[in-house]
Amino acid sequence: MSTLRTFKKEKWGDRPDGRWIKGTGLQTIMANIMPNRTDSEVCCRQTIDATELVRFLEKRNAEHPEYKTTVFHCALLVIARIIKERPFLNRFIQGRRMYERHEISLSFVAKRRFADGAEEALLVVVPKEDETIDSFSRYIVGDVKEMRKSEHSTGGVDAIMDALAKLPRPLLMFVIKLIRVLDFWGMLPHGLWETDPNYTTVLAANLGSIQCPSVYHHLNNYGTNSIMITIGTLHKEEMLMEDGHREVRDVIDISATLDERIADGFYFARSLKLVRHIFAHPELLDRPLSEPSGFEYK
């Protein structure tokens, strides 16, 4: 696991955070007639059967009580595996062009304390090729614990935002406009985006940790993030099984808001099938991220 981001430009037209992809004519036109990400977002909310995942976690946590692996840890790694196997999901539109990221990056918001008025911290993780649920969970647990040692921001994008917030309003407006212009042309300094969750593959919100259901969350026109996911509370629900009988199962609601310009509905639908498959076969999370799931699309 790493928080280090990849910076490289292989050819003219590339950005430090992505390779320029010349999409189809339709994609090119869509990027110009709908230049704002919020103009082209679609939302999909699904109830996922997490019964097998719960059993998987109960066994794992009994064997390793010092590091409690949670549903959220697993959901993040499931997302990383989906993106690894479905690379169109790792694309973004900026400057009216399509780009493919150099790495899979996940971000989420964590409260420093579970209290009204407590500050939030923005965390970014970059899974490695050999990542498994064990290494992934241990890293996140350690990172969150380290963050919660302080009541206030200790660096990264949090510190940058705190500094910008102190500027007089006219100067702040100018700085924000300058940042947007530089970002349009792929010239934004690394320090302004490398720890910013708005510049990651997926920005996730663990609403289950505060006992909330998954909700629709908009995308942002700022940055390059093309996928926003909210994960709700694990709960019991009666489901209709494949053989026709009804059974009470452990389920979790997931809401995903996506930029429709990066792929079509067919691609998104197939990706959702893979999500369900991995939740039903959580042992796949013990395999390295680089190892395919073997799922057969139908």
C-alpha positions in Angstrom: 0.0 0.0 0.0 1.2 3.5 -0.7 0.0 7.1 -0.7 2.6 8.0 -3.3 1.2 9.1 -6.6 2.6 8.4 -10.1 3.8 11.4 -12.1 4.7 10.9 -15.7 4.1 12.3 -19.2 4.9 9.7 -21.9 3.9 11.8 -24.9 2.5 15.2 -25.9 -1.0 15.7 -24.7 -0.6 13.6 -21.5 -1.0 14.9 -18.0 1.2 14.1 -15.0 -1.7 12.1 -13.6 -3.0 10.5 -16.8 -2.5 9.3 -20.3 -4.5 11.0 -23.1 -7.0 8.7 -24.6 -8.5 9.6 -28.0 -12.0 8.3 -27.5 -14.8 7.7 -30.0 -16.4 10.6 -31.8 -19.4 10.4 -29.5 -17.1 10.6 -26.4 -15.3 13.6 -27.9 -18.5 15.5 -28.7 -20.0 14.6 -25.2 -16.9 16.1 -23.5 -17.5 19.3 -25.4 -21.3 19.7 -25.2 -21.3 18.5 -21.5 -17.9 19.9 -20.3 -19.0 19.9 -16.7 -18.9 16.6 -14.7 -22.2 17.4 -13.0 -23.9 17.7 -16.4 -23.2 14.0 -17.2 -23.5 12.1 -13.9 -25.6 9.0 -13.5 -26.5 7.3 -10.2 -27.0 3.6 -9.5 -28.1 2.4 -6.1 -28.0 -1.4 -5.4 -28.6 -3.7 -2.5 -25.7 -6.2 -2.3 -26.0 -9.6 -0.6 -23.1 -9.5 1.9 -23.9 -12.7 3.8 -20.8 -14.5 2.6 -18.6 -11.5 3.3 -19.9 -11.3 6.9 -19.0 -15.0 7.4 -15.6 -14.3 5.9 -15.0 -11.4 8.2 -16.1 -13.3 11.3 -13.6 -16.0 10.7 -10.8 -13.6 9.8 -11.3 -11.3 12.8 -11.4 -14.3 15.2 -8.0 -15.3 13.9 -6.5 -11.8 13.8 -8.2 -9.8 16.6 -5.4 -7.2 16.8 -6.4 -5.8 13.3 -10.2 -5.7 12.8 -11.1 -6.0 9.1 -14.3 -4.2 8.4 -17.0 -4.3 5.7 -15.7 -0.9 4.5 -12.1 -2.2 4.1 -13.4 -5.1 2.0 -15.7 -2.8 0.0 -12.7 -0.5 -0.9 -10.6 -3.5 -2.0 -13.6 -4.8 -4.0 -13.7 -1.4 -5.8 -10.0 -1.6 -6.5 -10.4 -5.1 -8.0 -13.3 -4.0 -10.1 -11.2 -1.1 -11.5 -8.2 -3.3 -12.1 -10.4 -5.6 -14.3 -12.5 -2.9 -15.8 -10.0 -0.2 -16.8 -12.5 2.1 -18.4 -13.6 3.0 -14.9 -10.1 4.5 -14.3 -10.6 7.2 -16.8 -11.5 10.9 -16.4 -12.4 14.0 -18.4 -10.5 17.2 -17.9 -9.9 20.0 -20.3 -12.5 18.5 -22.6 -10.2 15.5 -23.2 -10.3 11.9 -21.9 -7.4 10.5 -19.9 -6.5 7.1 -18.3 -4.9 7.3 -14.9 -1.5 5.9 -14.2 -2.6 4.1 -11.1 -5.7 3.1 -9.1 -6.3 5.6 -6.3 -9.0 5.4 -3.6 -9.9 8.2 -1.2 -12.2 8.6 1.7 -13.1 11.0 4.5 -12.6 10.1 8.2 -13.8 11.9 11.2 -11.1 12.7 13.8 -13.6 12.1 16.5 -17.2 10.9 16.4 -18.6 14.2 17.7 -20.5 17.2 16.3 -18.0 19.8 15.1 -15.1 17.4 15.0 -12.8 17.9 12.0 -12.6 15.6 9.0 -9.4 14.3 7.4 -9.0 13.4 3.7 -7.1 10.2 3.2 -5.8 8.8 -0.1 -4.5 5.2 -0.7 -2.9 3.6 -3.8 -3.2 -0.2 -3.7 -0.2 -2.1 -5.0 -0.2 -5.0 -7.4 0.3 -7.5 -4.6 -2.3 -6.0 -2.3 -4.5 -8.4 -0.4 -7.2 -7.7 2.2 -4.7 -8.4 5.0 -2.2 -5.8 4.0 -4.9 -3.4 2.8 -6.8 -3.5 6.1 -3.7 -3.2 8.3 -2.6 -0.1 6.3 -6.0 1.6 6.6 -6.3 0.9 10.3 -2.8 2.3 10.9 -3.4 5.3 8.8 -6.7 6.2 10.5 -5.2 5.7 13.9 -2.3 8.0 13.1 -4.6 10.7 11.7 -6.8 10.6 14.8 -3.8 11.3 17.1 -4.2 14.9 16.1 -7.3 17.1 16.5 -6.2 19.2 13.5 -4.8 18.8 10.0 -1.2 17.7 9.9 -0.3 18.2 6.3 -1.3 17.4 2.7 -4.5 18.8 1.2 -5.9 19.6 4.6 -3.1 22.0 5.4 -3.4 23.6 1.9 -7.1 24.2 2.4 -6.5 25.7 5.8 -3.9 28.1 4.4 -6.2 29.1 1.4 -9.1 29.7 3.7 -7.2 32.5 5.5 -6.9 34.5 2.2 -9.1 37.6 1.7 -12.1 36.7 -0.5 -11.0 38.5 -3.7 -7.6 36.9 -3.5 -9.0 33.5 -2.8 -11.4 33.8 -5.8 -8.4 34.6 -8.0 -6.3 31.7 -6.7 -9.2 29.2 -7.2 -9.7 30.5 -10.8 -6.0 30.2 -11.5 -6.0 26.6 -10.2 -8.9 25.7 -12.5 -7.1 27.2 -15.5 -3.9 25.3 -14.7 -5.8 22.1 -14.2 -7.6 22.5 -17.5 -4.2 22.5 -19.3 -2.7 19.7 -17.1 -0.2 22.1 -15.5 -1.4 22.0 -11.9 1.6 21.5 -9.5 1.8 18.1 -7.9 1.5 19.4 -4.4 -2.0 20.7 -5.1 -3.5 17.4 -6.2 -1.4 14.4 -5.1 -3.2 14.1 -1.7 -6.6 15.6 -2.9 -9.5 13.1 -3.0 -11.0 15.0 -5.9 -8.1 13.7 -8.0 -8.5 10.0 -7.3 -10.2 7.2 -9.2 -12.9 6.8 -6.5 -14.0 9.0 -3.6 -15.9 6.8 -1.1 -17.9 7.7 2.0 -18.4 5.1 4.7 -21.9 6.2 5.9 -22.3 2.9 7.7 -19.8 4.0 10.3 -22.3 6.7 11.4 -25.3 4.4 11.1 -26.6 6.1 7.9 -27.9 4.5 4.7 -26.2 5.0 1.4 -27.3 8.2 -0.4 -26.9 9.9 -3.7 -23.8 12.1 -3.7 -23.0 14.4 -6.6 -19.7 14.5 -8.5 -17.6 17.6 -8.5 -16.6 19.8 -11.4 -13.4 20.5 -9.7 -10.7 17.8 -10.0 -10.7 14.6 -12.0 -12.8 12.2 -9.9 -15.2 10.3 -12.0 -16.8 7.9 -9.4 -18.4 8.8 -6.1 -19.5 5.8 -3.9 -21.4 5.9 -0.6 -21.7 2.7 1.4 -24.5 2.3 3.9 -25.1 0.3 7.1 -24.9 -3.5 7.1 -28.4 -4.8 7.9 -30.8 -7.7 7.6 -33.2 -7.9 4.7 -35.4 -10.6 3.2 -34.3 -11.5 -0.3 -35.6 -13.7 -3.1 -33.1 -16.4 -3.8 -32.3 -18.0 -7.2 -34.4 -21.1 -6.5 -37.4 -19.0 -5.6 -37.5 -19.2 -1.8 -37.2 -16.2 0.4 -34.4 -15.8 3.0 -33.3 -13.2 5.5 -29.7 -12.2 4.5 -27.1 -9.7 5.5 -27.1 -6.9 2.9 -25.5 -3.6 2.3 -26.7 -0.7 0.2 -24.2 0.9 -2.2 -24.9 4.1 -4.2 -22.5 5.0 -7.1 -22.5 8.2 -9.0 -20.5 8.0 -12.2 -19.5 10.2 -15.1 -21.3 8.7 -18.1 -18.7 10.1 -20.5 -16.0 7.6 -19.5 -17.9 4.5 -20.5 -21.4 3.3 -21.7 -24.2 1.8 -19.7 -23.4 -1.7 -20.8 -19.9 -1.4 -19.4 -21.2 -0.1 -16.1 -23.8 -2.9 -15.9 -21.1 -5.6 -16.4 -19.0 -4.0 -13.8 -21.8 -4.2 -11.3 -22.1 -8.0 -11.9 -18.5 -8.3 -10.9 -19.2 -6.4 -7.7 -21.9 -9.0 -6.8 -19.6 -11.9 -7.7 -16.8 -10.7 -5.4 -19.1 -10.1 -2.5 -20.4 -13.6 -3.0 -16.9 -15.0 -3.1 -14.9 -12.9 -0.6 -12.0 -15.4 -0.7 -11.0 -13.5 -3.8 -9.8 -10.7 -1.5 -7.1 -12.9 -0.2 -5.6 -13.0 -3.7 -3.1 -10.3 -5.0 -4.9 -7.4 -6.7 -3.1 -8.3 -9.9 -4.7 -11.7 -10.0 -7.9 -11.8 -12.1 -11.1 -13.0 -10.5 -11.9 -15.4 -13.2 -15.5 -14.2 -13.5 -17.2 -15.0 -16.7 -19.4 -12.2 -18.1 -22.7 -13.3 -19.6 
